[in-house]
Structure formats: C-alpha cells, structure tokens
Amino acid sequence: MNKGTGKRKMSFMLSILIKTTIAYHEQLKHAEAEIQATSVRVKGPLRDITVTAVCCPPQHNLKAEHFEAFFRTLGPSFLAGGDFNSKNTLWGSR
C-alpha cells in the first residue's frame, strides 16, 4: 500500500520474447500509474524499431492525449501491443 493514501500501488510484470539472433537493446521502463510499459529497440535492416509491451490498469480513465504522449516517447518507428483496457461500444463495452 502507498503510505498515507490507503491505496494499493499496482505493478504489472511485462515481457517481450526475442529470438537470440536478433540484435536489440532494452529501453528504460515506462512506469506511470496510468501506463506501464517495457520496451526494446530492435536493429532492423533499414531502420531500428521499438517494440513495447503495454499495460493500462483499468481504474484510470485515459484519454487520447495520454496515449499520444506515451507514443511520442517510443520514437518514430514502433510497435505497441498489450492490454490497453480500452472501452468502446463497438466491442460491447459501456
């Protein structure tokens, strides 16, 4: 629990599996309450790309601005996957 707030601090374990023959290096972890992510920068034949695993805890009401700010930290070429806890009536969420 966080001291003084009575609220639990949630932390998620995220992983990315990479074949041993692929050149990469680990990026700094993104560990904010709203968006948590682990990322690697993969060496490509034409350009490098950031691959990131994302978790957005469901108790936060994220807006497009949160995701846009996070995506800017990943660089010009990235692939982001994970649990975004996105709600939309198109897939049955209220």
Backbone as CSV, one residue per row, in Angstrom:
resi,resn,N_x,N_y,N_z,CA_x,CA_y,CA_z,C_x,C_y,C_z
1,MET,0.842,-1.178,0.000,0.000,0.000,0.000,0.887,1.241,0.000
2,ASN,0.408,2.281,-0.637,1.122,3.548,-0.592,0.901,4.187,0.767
3,LYS,1.959,4.596,1.417,1.874,5.178,2.734,1.045,6.459,2.709
4,GLY,0.068,6.562,3.583,-0.706,7.790,3.716,-1.918,7.882,2.803
5,THR,-1.992,7.094,1.730,-3.131,7.220,0.819,-4.149,6.120,1.026
6,GLY,-3.743,4.991,1.589,-4.651,3.875,1.753,-4.930,3.142,0.446
7,LYS,-4.280,3.555,-0.650,-4.491,2.930,-1.949,-3.329,2.000,-2.256
8,ARG,-3.649,0.899,-2.917,-2.597,-0.025,-3.327,-1.935,0.482,-4.597
9,LYS,-0.636,0.349,-4.638,0.104,0.671,-5.848,0.176,-0.590,-6.691
10,MET,-0.380,-0.532,-7.907,-0.387,-1.701,-8.766,0.867,-1.711,-9.632
11,SER,1.454,-2.876,-9.740,2.614,-3.048,-10.579,2.412,-4.311,-11.402
12,PHE,2.690,-4.232,-12.686,2.455,-5.351,-13.581,3.776,-5.840,-14.142
13,MET,3.853,-7.128,-14.358,5.037,-7.721,-14.966,4.797,-7.809,-16.471
14,LEU,5.646,-7.204,-17.248,5.532,-7.205,-18.701,6.787,-7.824,-19.285
15,SER,6.625,-8.534,-20.394,7.797,-9.137,-21.012,7.678,-9.128,-22.527
16,ILE,8.836,-9.178,-23.164,8.944,-9.287,-24.613,9.937,-10.412,-24.881
17,LEU,9.516,-11.387,-25.667,10.399,-12.505,-26.003,11.067,-12.222,-27.339
18,ILE,12.389,-12.378,-27.374,13.163,-12.050,-28.567,14.077,-13.224,-28.927
19,LYS,14.084,-13.568,-30.187,14.969,-14.623,-30.675,16.423,-14.197,-30.446
20,THR,17.269,-15.145,-30.070,18.650,-14.820,-29.702,19.469,-14.254,-30.860
21,THR,19.044,-14.489,-32.084,19.820,-13.993,-33.228,19.427,-12.570,-33.640
22,ILE,18.474,-11.976,-32.946,18.036,-10.609,-33.269,18.777,-9.619,-32.381
23,ALA,19.384,-8.610,-32.999,20.114,-7.584,-32.246,19.115,-6.595,-31.643
24,TYR,19.250,-6.329,-30.339,18.338,-5.410,-29.647,19.021,-4.840,-28.416
25,HIS,18.414,-3.798,-27.838,18.814,-3.342,-26.512,17.579,-2.841,-25.778
26,GLU,17.568,-3.081,-24.478,16.421,-2.732,-23.646,16.353,-1.220,-23.428
27,GLN,15.149,-0.688,-23.488,14.897,0.728,-23.250,14.514,0.925,-21.777
28,LEU,14.491,2.176,-21.329,14.034,2.470,-19.978,12.560,2.091,-19.854
29,LYS,12.179,1.574,-18.689,10.785,1.202,-18.456,9.934,2.458,-18.276
30,HIS,8.715,2.392,-18.748,7.744,3.476,-18.566,6.846,3.039,-17.412
31,ALA,6.958,3.694,-16.264,6.256,3.229,-15.062,5.447,4.347,-14.430
32,GLU,4.417,4.794,-15.131,3.478,5.754,-14.556,2.238,4.992,-14.123
33,ALA,1.435,5.585,-13.275,0.235,4.899,-12.786,-0.698,4.523,-13.924
34,GLU,-0.841,5.406,-14.907,-1.812,5.196,-15.986,-1.312,4.245,-17.068
35,ILE,-0.025,4.307,-17.381,0.543,3.484,-18.455,1.869,2.901,-17.969
36,GLN,1.967,1.575,-18.031,3.212,0.896,-17.691,3.664,0.118,-18.916
37,ALA,4.953,0.177,-19.202,5.438,-0.486,-20.416,6.898,-0.883,-20.278
38,THR,7.239,-1.945,-20.980,8.638,-2.338,-21.143,8.909,-2.387,-22.645
39,SER,10.077,-1.902,-23.049,10.358,-1.758,-24.479,11.772,-2.206,-24.809
40,VAL,11.932,-2.646,-26.053,13.247,-2.943,-26.599,13.367,-2.249,-27.952
41,ARG,14.577,-1.874,-28.287,14.869,-1.290,-29.598,15.528,-2.393,-30.420
42,VAL,14.885,-2.760,-31.538,15.353,-3.854,-32.380,16.070,-3.274,-33.588
43,LYS,17.238,-3.844,-33.893,18.036,-3.421,-35.045,17.440,-4.040,-36.297
44,GLY,17.014,-3.201,-37.233,16.438,-3.688,-38.481,17.372,-3.442,-39.647
45,PRO,17.101,-4.061,-40.796,17.972,-3.901,-41.960,17.932,-2.478,-42.532
46,LEU,16.790,-1.816,-42.422,16.662,-0.456,-42.946,16.575,0.593,-41.849
47,ARG,15.966,0.225,-40.723,15.843,1.153,-39.591,15.587,0.360,-38.323
48,ASP,15.836,0.991,-37.201,15.529,0.381,-35.914,14.052,0.604,-35.605
49,ILE,13.483,-0.290,-34.795,12.089,-0.154,-34.381,11.989,-0.485,-32.900
50,THR,11.147,0.261,-32.195,10.889,-0.001,-30.788,9.686,-0.923,-30.677
51,VAL,9.859,-2.015,-29.931,8.771,-2.948,-29.659,8.449,-2.811,-28.176
52,THR,7.172,-2.583,-27.852,6.810,-2.333,-26.466,5.592,-3.147,-26.043
53,ALA,5.634,-3.641,-24.812,4.503,-4.328,-24.191,3.893,-3.355,-23.189
54,VAL,2.583,-3.126,-23.312,1.901,-2.072,-22.548,0.831,-2.661,-21.644
55,CYS,0.667,-2.069,-20.464,-0.452,-2.388,-19.587,-1.024,-1.077,-19.059
56,CYS,-2.320,-0.902,-19.218,-3.025,0.259,-18.688,-4.026,-0.244,-17.652
57,PRO,-3.760,-0.042,-16.354,-4.674,-0.531,-15.327,-6.090,0.030,-15.536
58,PRO,-7.115,-0.786,-15.282,-8.486,-0.397,-15.608,-9.063,0.750,-14.784
59,GLN,-8.477,1.071,-13.642,-9.062,2.120,-12.803,-8.817,3.531,-13.329
60,HIS,-7.993,3.685,-14.356,-7.698,5.007,-14.906,-8.557,5.287,-16.131
61,ASN,-8.967,6.534,-16.265,-9.771,6.959,-17.402,-8.849,7.692,-18.378
62,LEU,-8.191,6.929,-19.244,-7.206,7.505,-20.154,-7.860,8.154,-21.364
63,LYS,-7.282,9.229,-21.780,-7.729,9.960,-22.968,-6.672,9.797,-24.062
64,ALA,-7.033,10.197,-25.258,-6.109,10.105,-26.401,-4.801,10.820,-26.104
65,GLU,-4.854,11.920,-25.371,-3.644,12.697,-25.065,-2.625,11.869,-24.274
66,HIS,-3.107,11.000,-23.366,-2.201,10.146,-22.596,-1.430,9.211,-23.528
67,PHE,-2.167,8.590,-24.455,-1.523,7.661,-25.377,-0.597,8.388,-26.353
68,GLU,-1.025,9.548,-26.839,-0.183,10.313,-27.763,1.143,10.694,-27.103
69,ALA,1.086,11.127,-25.850,2.313,11.499,-25.127,3.205,10.275,-24.935
70,PHE,2.614,9.145,-24.581,3.399,7.921,-24.409,4.018,7.486,-25.727
71,PHE,3.238,7.478,-26.807,3.743,7.037,-28.104,4.889,7.917,-28.583
72,ARG,4.879,9.198,-28.245,5.988,10.082,-28.631,7.301,9.652,-27.975
73,THR,7.229,8.999,-26.827,8.455,8.549,-26.145,9.084,7.342,-26.831
74,LEU,8.342,6.694,-27.735,8.823,5.463,-28.365,9.640,5.696,-29.629
75,GLY,9.659,6.915,-30.123,10.418,7.209,-31.334,9.548,7.113,-32.577
76,PRO,10.149,7.333,-33.741,9.363,7.414,-34.982,8.837,6.073,-35.499
77,SER,9.486,4.962,-35.135,9.059,3.637,-35.605,8.853,2.739,-34.394
78,PHE,7.600,2.315,-34.171,7.336,1.470,-33.015,6.158,0.539,-33.267
79,LEU,6.118,-0.520,-32.470,5.024,-1.473,-32.444,4.645,-1.631,-30.977
80,ALA,3.414,-1.267,-30.627,2.959,-1.333,-29.238,1.799,-2.311,-29.140
81,GLY,1.912,-3.264,-28.238,0.844,-4.225,-28.005,0.687,-4.464,-26.522
82,GLY,-0.467,-4.974,-26.146,-0.690,-5.277,-24.740,-2.129,-5.074,-24.346
83,ASP,-2.345,-4.812,-23.061,-3.677,-4.613,-22.509,-3.893,-3.126,-22.271
84,PHE,-4.594,-2.490,-23.205,-4.845,-1.055,-23.113,-6.127,-0.748,-22.333
85,ASN,-6.880,-1.776,-21.942,-8.152,-1.593,-21.237,-9.023,-0.538,-21.906
86,SER,-9.086,-0.587,-23.216,-9.884,0.373,-23.981,-11.353,-0.027,-23.938
87,LYS,-12.183,0.953,-23.720,-13.625,0.730,-23.670,-14.265,1.368,-24.895
88,ASN,-15.142,0.605,-25.542,-15.862,1.134,-26.700,-17.100,0.285,-26.930
89,THR,-18.187,0.915,-27.298,-19.421,0.173,-27.554,-19.293,-0.741,-28.766
90,LEU,-18.322,-0.481,-29.641,-18.126,-1.342,-30.813,-17.816,-2.785,-30.414
91,TRP,-17.126,-2.988,-29.305,-16.825,-4.344,-28.871,-17.509,-4.693,-27.540
92,GLY,-18.655,-4.033,-27.288,-19.514,-4.415,-26.167,-19.215,-3.766,-24.832
93,SER,-18.293,-2.819,-24.756,-18.009,-2.121,-23.506,-18.987,-0.973,-23.333
94,ARG,-19.208,-0.605,-22.093,-20.105,0.533,-21.811,-19.321,1.775,-21.516
